[in-house]
Amino acid sequence: MSKKRGGNRKRTSPDTQDTILSDQKKKRSRKQRDQSIPNFVKMEILDNREASSTQQIKEEEIEKEPFKNQKQDTDKIYTPLDIKTEETEEKEQKEEEEEEEPVKRPEDDDKEELTFEVLTNDGKLQTLEYLLQLKNIFSGELPRMPKNYIARLVFDRHHQALMMFKQPRRDLPEHERPKTKKRVIGGITFRPVNAERFIEIAFCAVTSLEQRRGYGRVLMNNLKSYCQQCRWMRFLTYADNFAVTYFEKLGFSKTITMDESRYLGYIKDYTEATVMECMLHPRIDYLHIPVMIEKQREAVFDRMKEVDSSHSIFDAHETRQRILGKILNQMKNSEDSWPFLKPVTLEEAPDYYDVIKNPMDLQTMEEKLKADRYQTIDQFVDDMMLIFKNCRSFNRKSSVYYHCANECEKQFKLFMNRLR
Ligand code: COA
């Protein structure tokens, strides 16, 4: 019996058709995704699936003699990378870049947040995707480093990576979140040397569009905080000569306090790079440095207040009144000021007010001071000098009054000089 064309096909309900279509879609997207993952990553996945038993043996060996094996492993496991040519890698990178990305708009900046995570190559697809993004950043930002060498270390299981992600802020309601997706914008690949309790920083970079915005600082401070918890209290790195200042600003120094024999052979030596060290302090909260500095400033200020009163800011007006009052009293108490204590009376000198048109005396000055009529020290000085000038105008040079005016003037100038 001949079969009708398609006669043995089962009729499918719309629901089943949907399922088939979505299965086909899934297959296609899995295929696309697999194509977008470079070969060496795929080989990594195979490694994880098929070579788990050998890996287990290796891990047992590493446990016994961690350091020795770490060094050997780095060179051994990832040889598939070495057979990839730079050309294929560049092509793959270009393809990745051409992948459709949601457009990031400037106004999205405050709608996105930074998050941090430490990842190691655990063979999971998501981890591999993120490590791949980080590898691409390193390749772009460190052009003098061979790409396959970067990849080898980034995917090496004894290296860890502190990843810096940018993603839509999670505290925003769904409809306000930008369409951008979680992506790696920088990171640090490092290898802990447990035996000596230090880490070696292999690569550190922030993607070029996000540089010089403080992210490099935040990234390093996050690494410090993480390593503090792991009790890896020392960082060593061969800093690219262009980045020495960056490392210095983040607390690294060219002076290495660690004995050379303890790190030589453990960390990789690069040309045109400077070995630098940073020691962590167990009590510094590296994630809240500005808050900590503010607290320290307050503590220092409080301590200063205990030993010194210069922190008090006097009321300028009150201070001036107090000082002028003191000078006035000193003048009143002078043995030569008796002719100037009160206004001259008509009994004392009937024609005085015909000659002296602007009379002045210490009592009047005191009243003016109490009435707050001296707005400047100069006004006070002018009145005092007027007393002496009037006296010298009205009296003869040989008189006792004239002598008193000269003596009082000398004393007054002395007080004023002390004040200044
Ligand atoms: N040279 C001199 N100073 C630098 C610098 C550089 N290349 N990069 C950053 N700085 C300074 C900044 O001026 C800033 O100092 P300030 O706070 O006194 O203004 C401080 O370092 C922190 O800057 P920040 O904005 O947080 O750094 P960043 O986000 O630009 O990241 C790098 C710094 C080095 C990680 C980044 O520029 C980068 O990826 N460079 C290319 C890769 C590289 O050289 N990596 C280091 C060797 S592995």
Boltz pocket constraint, residues with backbone or C-beta under 6 A from the ligand:
constraints:
  - pocket:
      binder: B
      contacts: [[A, 141], [A, 142], [A, 202], [A, 203], [A, 204], [A, 205], [A, 206], [A, 207], [A, 210], [A, 211], [A, 212], [A, 213], [A, 214], [A, 215], [A, 216], [A, 217], [A, 218], [A, 238], [A, 239], [A, 240], [A, 242], [A, 243], [A, 244], [A, 245], [A, 246], [A, 249]]
      max_distance: 6.0
